[in-house]
């Protein structure tokens, strides 16, 4: 992978991480179009996901600081409860990460990855379409809702299932407030992805796999970070306006193209 390819894939990752169109799916489509082989590209995927985590922290810095202040007051207040709900939402993905990590990684290295992405994008399209017809209410996210949203996030480990699309759609189908669902969806992913990056460092993933050099990784990281800043802010506005149906149509079209191109 050269730096130009890394730039394109980084931009693609940053823009699609927050939009409900599956960043992992688009990364795989991008790699296929650029002729990049699948072996050892998990390193690049983890790095650009780390970049979008950083952009999330920047966008929600005030909310995060407020939550941390409430947490360190050592009281069962609104901030502590919110953090506890995020912890509950991470239980399903934690189980998959501990017991099924190798199986998930194998999916990304299969020759049929483009076909898998295509079919999973159709699933994402269905997820988003359901929200268009769902009756909306304005209730707060409960601990039960947090766990169910966490299950949706776990399903999104499959390439082509949009993490933000699955979690936001699930939150809306559970009749939670639009703005709260978007914020919760973006904040709940911080710990799992940061944890994945830390584990990769300790396991020597970045040094033991030499297929991606330092410069492409750096270029991809910066591109994903800057485009992620833009996409994150944009997505919050789109959720509030209920414009997810357009992304359902987009995922349907791209999914069918991926299937026929596989």
C-alpha positions as CSV (number, residue, x, y, z in Angstrom):
1,X,0.0,0.0,0.0
2,X,1.4,3.4,-1.0
3,X,0.6,6.8,0.6
4,X,-1.9,7.8,-2.2
5,X,-3.9,4.6,-1.6
6,X,-3.7,5.2,2.1
7,X,-4.9,8.7,1.7
8,X,-8.0,7.6,-0.3
9,X,-8.8,4.8,2.1
10,X,-8.3,7.1,5.1
11,X,-10.7,9.6,3.6
12,X,-13.1,6.8,2.9
13,X,-12.9,5.5,6.4
14,X,-13.4,8.9,8.0
15,X,-16.4,9.8,6.0
16,X,-18.1,6.4,6.3
17,X,-17.3,5.7,9.9
18,X,-20.1,8.0,11.1
19,X,-22.4,7.9,8.1
20,X,-24.6,4.8,8.3
21,X,-23.1,3.1,5.2
22,X,-20.5,0.7,6.8
23,X,-16.9,2.0,7.0
24,X,-15.5,-1.6,7.0
25,X,-17.5,-2.5,4.0
26,X,-16.4,0.6,2.1
27,X,-12.8,0.0,3.1
28,X,-13.0,-3.5,1.6
29,X,-14.6,-2.2,-1.6
30,X,-11.9,0.5,-1.8
31,X,-9.2,-2.1,-1.4
32,X,-10.8,-4.3,-4.1
33,X,-10.9,-1.3,-6.5
34,X,-7.3,-0.3,-5.8
35,X,-6.2,-3.9,-6.1
36,X,-4.8,-4.1,-2.5
37,X,-4.5,-7.6,-1.2
38,X,-6.3,-8.5,2.0
39,X,-3.4,-10.1,3.9
40,X,-2.3,-8.2,6.9
41,X,-4.4,-5.1,6.1
42,X,-6.1,-5.5,9.6
43,X,-3.2,-3.2,10.8
44,X,-4.3,-0.3,8.5
45,X,-8.0,-0.9,9.4
46,X,-7.2,-0.7,13.2
47,X,-5.2,2.5,12.7
48,X,-7.8,4.4,10.7
49,X,-10.5,3.3,13.2
50,X,-8.3,4.8,15.9
51,X,-8.2,8.1,14.0
52,X,-12.0,8.3,13.9
53,X,-12.1,7.6,17.6
54,X,-9.9,10.7,18.1
55,X,-12.3,12.7,15.9
56,X,-15.2,11.5,18.1
57,X,-13.4,12.6,21.2
58,X,-12.8,16.1,19.7
59,X,-16.5,16.5,18.6
60,X,-17.9,15.3,22.0
61,X,-15.1,16.7,24.2
62,X,-17.5,18.8,26.3
63,X,-19.9,15.8,26.8
64,X,-16.9,13.6,27.7
65,X,-15.5,16.1,30.2
66,X,-18.9,16.5,31.8
67,X,-19.3,12.7,32.1
68,X,-15.8,12.4,33.7
69,X,-16.6,15.1,36.2
70,X,-19.8,13.4,37.2
71,X,-18.0,10.1,37.4
72,X,-15.2,11.4,39.8
73,X,-17.8,12.9,42.1
74,X,-18.4,9.3,43.2
75,X,-22.1,9.6,43.3
76,X,-24.9,7.8,41.5
77,X,-25.7,10.8,39.4
78,X,-26.8,11.3,35.8
79,X,-23.3,11.1,34.4
80,X,-22.4,8.0,36.3
81,X,-25.6,6.3,35.1
82,X,-24.8,7.3,31.5
83,X,-21.3,5.8,31.8
84,X,-22.8,2.6,33.3
85,X,-25.2,2.3,30.3
86,X,-22.2,2.6,28.0
87,X,-20.5,-0.2,30.0
88,X,-23.6,-2.3,29.7
89,X,-23.7,-1.7,25.9
90,X,-20.1,-3.0,25.6
91,X,-20.9,-6.4,27.1
92,X,-21.9,-8.1,23.8
93,X,-18.9,-6.8,21.8
94,X,-16.7,-7.7,24.7
95,X,-17.9,-11.3,24.5
96,X,-17.3,-11.5,20.8
97,X,-13.8,-9.8,21.2
98,X,-12.7,-12.4,23.8
99,X,-14.1,-15.6,22.3
100,X,-14.6,-15.0,18.6
101,X,-11.9,-12.5,17.5
102,X,-10.0,-14.9,15.3
103,X,-13.2,-16.0,13.5
104,X,-14.1,-12.3,12.8
105,X,-10.6,-11.6,11.4
106,X,-10.9,-14.6,9.1
107,X,-13.9,-13.1,7.5
108,X,-11.9,-10.0,6.5
109,X,-9.2,-12.2,4.8
110,X,-11.6,-14.4,2.8
111,X,-11.6,-14.3,-1.0
112,X,-15.4,-13.8,-0.9
113,X,-15.1,-10.6,1.1
114,X,-16.7,-8.4,-1.6
115,X,-19.7,-10.7,-1.8
116,X,-20.1,-10.7,2.0
117,X,-20.0,-6.9,2.0
118,X,-22.6,-6.7,-0.7
119,X,-25.1,-8.8,1.2
120,X,-24.4,-7.1,4.5
121,X,-25.0,-3.7,2.9
122,X,-28.4,-4.9,2.0
123,X,-29.0,-5.8,5.6
124,X,-27.8,-2.3,6.6
125,X,-30.3,-0.8,4.0
126,X,-33.1,-2.8,5.6
127,X,-32.1,-1.6,9.1
128,X,-32.2,2.1,8.0
129,X,-35.5,1.6,6.1
130,X,-37.2,0.3,9.2
131,X,-36.5,3.6,11.0
132,X,-38.3,5.5,8.3
133,X,-41.6,3.8,9.2
134,X,-41.1,3.5,12.9
135,X,-43.2,5.6,15.2
136,X,-41.0,8.0,17.1
137,X,-41.1,8.8,20.8
138,X,-38.9,10.9,23.0
139,X,-37.8,8.6,25.8
140,X,-34.4,8.3,27.4
141,X,-32.1,5.3,26.8
142,X,-32.6,2.7,29.5
143,X,-30.1,0.0,30.6
144,X,-32.2,-2.5,28.7
145,X,-32.0,-0.3,25.6
146,X,-28.3,0.1,26.0
147,X,-27.8,-3.7,26.1
148,X,-29.9,-4.1,22.9
149,X,-28.0,-1.3,21.2
150,X,-24.8,-3.1,22.2
151,X,-26.1,-6.3,20.5
152,X,-26.6,-4.3,17.3
153,X,-23.0,-3.0,17.6
154,X,-21.8,-6.6,17.9
155,X,-23.6,-7.6,14.7
156,X,-21.8,-4.7,13.0
157,X,-18.4,-6.5,13.3
158,X,-19.4,-8.1,10.0
159,X,-18.1,-6.0,7.0
160,X,-21.0,-4.3,5.3
161,X,-23.1,-3.9,8.5
162,X,-22.8,-0.2,9.4
163,X,-22.0,0.2,13.1
164,X,-23.5,3.7,13.4
165,X,-26.4,2.6,11.2
166,X,-27.2,-0.5,13.2
167,X,-26.9,1.2,16.6
168,X,-28.7,4.4,15.7
169,X,-31.5,2.5,13.9
170,X,-31.9,0.2,16.9
171,X,-32.0,3.1,19.3
172,X,-34.7,4.8,17.1
173,X,-36.7,1.6,16.8
174,X,-36.6,1.4,20.6
175,X,-38.2,4.9,20.5
176,X,-35.4,6.8,22.1
177,X,-34.6,10.5,21.5
178,X,-32.9,11.1,18.1
179,X,-30.1,13.4,19.5
180,X,-29.4,11.1,22.4
181,X,-29.3,8.0,20.2
182,X,-26.7,9.6,17.9
183,X,-24.5,10.7,20.8
184,X,-24.8,7.4,22.6
185,X,-23.9,5.5,19.4
186,X,-20.7,7.5,18.9
187,X,-19.6,7.5,22.5
188,X,-20.2,3.7,23.1
189,X,-17.6,2.8,20.5
190,X,-14.7,4.7,22.0
191,X,-13.6,2.1,24.6
192,X,-13.8,-1.0,22.3
193,X,-11.7,0.6,19.5
194,X,-9.2,2.2,21.9
195,X,-8.9,-1.2,23.6
196,X,-8.3,-2.9,20.2
197,X,-5.5,-0.4,19.4
198,X,-3.9,-1.0,22.8
199,X,-4.1,-4.8,22.4
200,X,-2.6,-4.5,18.9
201,X,0.4,-2.6,20.3
202,X,1.0,-5.1,23.1
203,X,0.7,-8.0,20.8
204,X,3.2,-6.4,18.4
205,X,0.7,-6.3,15.5
206,X,2.2,-3.1,14.2
207,X,5.7,-4.4,14.2
208,X,5.2,-8.0,13.3
209,X,3.2,-7.4,10.2
210,X,5.3,-5.5,7.6
211,X,2.9,-5.2,4.7
212,X,2.0,-1.6,5.6
213,X,4.8,0.9,6.1
214,X,4.8,3.8,8.6
215,X,4.2,6.6,6.0
216,X,0.9,5.1,4.6
217,X,-0.3,4.4,8.1
218,X,0.4,8.1,9.1
219,X,-1.3,9.5,6.0
220,X,-4.3,7.2,6.4
221,X,-4.6,8.2,10.1
222,X,-4.6,12.0,9.3
223,X,-7.0,11.6,6.4
224,X,-9.4,9.5,8.5
225,X,-9.2,12.0,11.4
226,X,-9.9,15.1,9.4
227,X,-12.7,13.6,7.3
228,X,-14.1,12.0,10.5
229,X,-14.4,15.4,12.1
230,X,-16.6,16.6,9.3
231,X,-18.7,13.4,9.0
232,X,-19.4,13.1,12.7
233,X,-20.8,16.7,13.0
234,X,-22.8,16.2,9.8
235,X,-24.3,12.8,11.0
236,X,-25.6,14.3,14.2
237,X,-27.6,16.9,12.2
238,X,-28.9,14.2,9.8
239,X,-30.2,12.0,12.6
240,X,-32.1,14.9,14.1
241,X,-33.7,15.6,10.8
242,X,-34.6,11.9,10.2
243,X,-32.8,11.6,6.8
244,X,-31.6,8.0,7.2
245,X,-33.9,6.7,4.4
246,X,-31.5,8.2,1.8
247,X,-28.6,6.2,3.2
248,X,-30.8,3.1,3.0
249,X,-31.2,3.6,-0.8
250,X,-27.5,4.3,-1.1
251,X,-26.6,1.0,0.7
252,X,-29.1,-0.9,-1.4
253,X,-27.5,0.3,-4.6
254,X,-23.8,-0.1,-3.5
255,X,-24.7,-3.5,-2.0
256,X,-26.1,-4.8,-5.3
257,X,-23.1,-3.4,-7.2
258,X,-20.7,-5.2,-4.8
259,X,-22.7,-8.5,-5.2
260,X,-22.6,-8.4,-9.0
261,X,-19.0,-7.3,-9.1
262,X,-17.8,-10.1,-6.7
